[in-house]
Amino acid sequence: MTAVKLPRSPIAGLATVELTAGREFILQAFFEANSLYFEAVNGEPAQPGEAYEEMHGELPAGWPFTKKWVIGYKDDRGALVAMANVITDLLAIGVWNVGTFIVATNRHGTGDAQILYSGLESWAVEGGARWMRLGVVAGHSRAERFWEGRGYSEVRRRRGLAMGRRTNDIRVMIKSLYDQPIDEYFALVERDRPEGANAA
């Protein structure tokens, strides 16, 4: 398998950039200017240090992965208009996890989110992904509709997670990129089995 490179933007006029150490301030400004996600998920606007945690926060001990990508989409003025956090080979080779995906509020309803996600999924396929995985807050209806519309299905729920000022249930959702039986996924990621207990 060839090395995974930064994805190209599928939208004309936008360019991708990998958000690495030293670029936290760019992401923090984007988070603070587009706080709907944080208000829906955490019950409060983006907090100071949110971008640092997004970029440098560690995964739980014992969770294998290949790379954590924090990808920004910049317009022709250099301002971020979207971002995605994608972890490759999380828990098993071929399982790619979308940790965060935010499109600027002023671009909601334009179709940009669908186009950008489609580009991410194509990039994942090119990089060797067989499954996509994510967690969405139960009751965050806009996000639930979006991910269901992209073909994701719930496999289990994580209940009672403290997130900012809220306590949320998280719907763990997956998508097979090759129409593989769900049992094949559970063989790779046993913790996502519906009958599993106390999965993180």
C-alpha positions as CSV (number, residue, x, y, z in Angstrom):
1,M,0.0,0.0,0.0
2,T,1.3,3.4,-0.9
3,A,1.8,6.1,1.8
4,V,-1.4,8.1,2.4
5,K,-1.1,11.7,1.3
6,L,-3.2,14.8,2.2
7,P,-6.5,14.7,0.3
8,R,-7.2,17.2,-2.4
9,S,-10.3,19.5,-2.0
10,P,-13.2,18.4,-4.2
11,I,-14.5,22.0,-4.2
12,A,-13.0,24.6,-6.6
13,G,-11.5,27.5,-4.7
14,L,-10.7,25.5,-1.6
15,A,-7.3,24.0,-0.8
16,T,-6.4,21.4,1.9
17,V,-3.8,21.9,4.6
18,E,-2.7,19.5,7.3
19,L,-3.1,21.3,10.7
20,T,0.0,20.4,12.6
21,A,1.8,21.9,15.6
22,G,2.1,25.7,15.3
23,R,-1.3,26.0,13.5
24,E,-3.5,25.6,16.6
25,F,-4.5,29.3,16.4
26,I,-5.9,28.9,12.9
27,L,-8.2,26.0,14.1
28,Q,-9.1,27.8,17.3
29,A,-10.3,30.9,15.4
30,F,-12.4,28.6,13.1
31,F,-13.9,26.8,16.1
32,E,-14.8,30.1,17.9
33,A,-16.3,31.6,14.7
34,N,-18.4,28.4,14.0
35,S,-19.6,27.3,17.4
36,L,-22.9,25.6,16.5
37,Y,-21.2,22.2,16.7
38,F,-19.8,22.8,20.2
39,E,-23.1,24.2,21.5
40,A,-25.0,21.2,20.2
41,V,-22.5,18.6,21.5
42,N,-21.0,20.3,24.6
43,G,-23.8,22.7,25.5
44,E,-21.4,25.7,25.3
45,P,-19.3,27.5,22.7
46,A,-15.8,26.4,21.8
47,Q,-13.6,26.8,24.8
48,P,-9.9,28.0,24.9
49,G,-7.6,25.2,24.1
50,E,-10.3,23.4,22.0
51,A,-8.0,23.3,19.0
52,Y,-5.0,22.2,20.9
53,E,-7.0,19.2,22.3
54,E,-8.3,18.4,18.8
55,M,-4.8,18.3,17.3
56,H,-2.8,16.9,20.2
57,G,-5.3,14.9,22.3
58,E,-4.2,11.3,22.8
59,L,-6.4,8.3,22.1
60,P,-7.3,5.9,24.9
61,A,-4.5,3.5,25.9
62,G,-4.5,0.3,23.9
63,W,-6.2,1.8,20.8
64,P,-3.9,1.0,17.9
65,F,-3.9,3.4,14.9
66,T,-1.7,4.5,12.0
67,K,-2.1,8.3,11.9
68,K,-4.3,11.0,13.2
69,W,-5.0,13.6,10.4
70,V,-6.4,17.1,11.2
71,I,-7.3,18.5,7.8
72,G,-8.3,22.1,7.1
73,Y,-10.0,23.4,4.0
74,K,-9.0,27.0,3.2
75,D,-10.5,29.5,0.9
76,D,-8.6,31.8,-1.5
77,R,-8.0,34.3,1.4
78,G,-6.4,31.6,3.5
79,A,-9.3,31.3,6.0
80,L,-10.6,27.9,7.1
81,V,-14.1,27.1,6.0
82,A,-14.1,23.4,7.1
83,M,-12.1,20.8,9.0
84,A,-12.0,17.1,9.5
85,N,-10.2,14.9,12.0
86,V,-9.7,11.4,10.5
87,I,-7.8,8.6,12.2
88,T,-6.5,5.8,9.9
89,D,-6.5,2.1,10.9
90,L,-8.2,2.8,14.2
91,L,-8.6,-0.4,16.2
92,A,-8.0,-2.5,13.1
93,I,-6.3,-2.1,9.7
94,G,-8.8,-0.7,7.2
95,V,-11.0,1.0,9.7
96,W,-10.9,4.8,9.3
97,N,-12.6,6.9,12.0
98,V,-14.1,10.4,11.5
99,G,-13.5,12.1,14.8
100,T,-14.7,15.6,14.0
101,F,-16.2,17.1,10.8
102,I,-17.2,20.8,10.8
103,V,-18.2,23.0,7.9
104,A,-18.6,26.8,8.5
105,T,-22.0,27.8,9.5
106,N,-22.4,30.2,6.5
107,R,-21.9,27.2,4.2
108,H,-24.7,25.1,5.7
109,G,-27.4,24.3,3.2
110,T,-25.1,24.7,0.2
111,G,-24.2,21.1,-0.3
112,D,-20.6,21.7,0.6
113,A,-20.6,19.3,3.6
114,Q,-21.8,16.4,1.4
115,I,-19.2,17.2,-1.3
116,L,-16.4,17.5,1.2
117,Y,-17.3,14.3,3.0
118,S,-17.6,12.5,-0.4
119,G,-14.0,13.6,-1.1
120,L,-12.8,12.4,2.3
121,E,-14.4,9.0,1.7
122,S,-12.8,8.7,-1.8
123,W,-9.5,9.6,-0.2
124,A,-10.0,6.9,2.5
125,V,-10.8,4.3,-0.2
126,E,-7.6,5.2,-2.0
127,G,-5.7,4.9,1.2
128,G,-6.9,1.4,1.9
129,A,-10.0,1.9,4.1
130,R,-12.6,-0.8,4.1
131,W,-14.8,0.6,6.8
132,M,-15.7,4.1,8.0
133,R,-16.5,4.7,11.7
134,L,-17.7,7.6,13.8
135,G,-19.7,8.6,16.8
136,V,-22.6,11.1,16.7
137,V,-24.5,12.6,19.7
138,A,-28.0,11.0,20.0
139,G,-30.5,13.8,19.6
140,H,-28.3,16.0,17.5
141,S,-30.8,15.6,14.7
142,R,-28.9,17.6,12.0
143,A,-25.8,15.5,12.4
144,E,-27.8,12.2,12.7
145,R,-29.6,13.0,9.4
146,F,-26.4,13.9,7.7
147,W,-24.5,10.7,8.6
148,E,-27.5,8.5,8.0
149,G,-27.8,10.1,4.6
150,R,-24.1,9.2,3.9
151,G,-24.9,5.5,4.5
152,Y,-23.9,5.1,8.1
153,S,-25.7,2.7,10.4
154,E,-25.7,2.5,14.2
155,V,-24.0,-0.6,15.8
156,R,-24.1,0.3,19.5
157,R,-24.5,3.2,21.9
158,R,-22.2,4.6,24.5
159,R,-24.2,6.0,27.3
160,G,-23.7,8.8,29.8
161,L,-20.6,10.5,28.5
162,A,-19.7,13.9,30.0
163,M,-19.0,16.4,27.3
164,G,-18.6,20.0,28.4
165,R,-21.8,21.0,30.2
166,R,-23.8,18.0,28.8
167,T,-24.0,14.3,29.4
168,N,-24.6,12.6,26.0
169,D,-25.3,9.2,24.6
170,I,-23.2,8.5,21.5
171,R,-24.3,6.5,18.6
172,V,-21.4,4.5,17.2
173,M,-22.0,4.3,13.5
174,I,-20.2,2.5,10.7
175,K,-20.2,2.3,6.9
176,S,-18.9,-0.6,4.8
177,L,-17.1,0.8,1.8
178,Y,-17.4,-2.6,-0.1
179,D,-20.8,-3.9,1.1
180,Q,-19.2,-6.3,3.4
181,P,-21.3,-8.2,6.0
182,I,-21.5,-6.6,9.4
183,D,-20.0,-9.7,11.0
184,E,-16.8,-9.0,9.2
185,Y,-16.6,-5.6,10.9
186,F,-17.3,-7.1,14.3
187,A,-14.6,-9.7,13.8
188,L,-12.2,-6.7,13.4
189,V,-13.6,-4.4,16.1
190,E,-15.1,-6.5,18.8
191,R,-15.6,-3.6,21.1
192,D,-18.3,-2.2,18.7
193,R,-20.5,-5.3,19.0
194,P,-24.0,-4.3,20.3
195,E,-23.8,-6.7,23.2
196,G,-20.4,-5.4,24.4
197,A,-20.3,-3.6,27.7
198,N,-18.6,-0.4,28.8
199,A,-16.8,0.2,25.4
200,A,-15.0,3.4,25.1
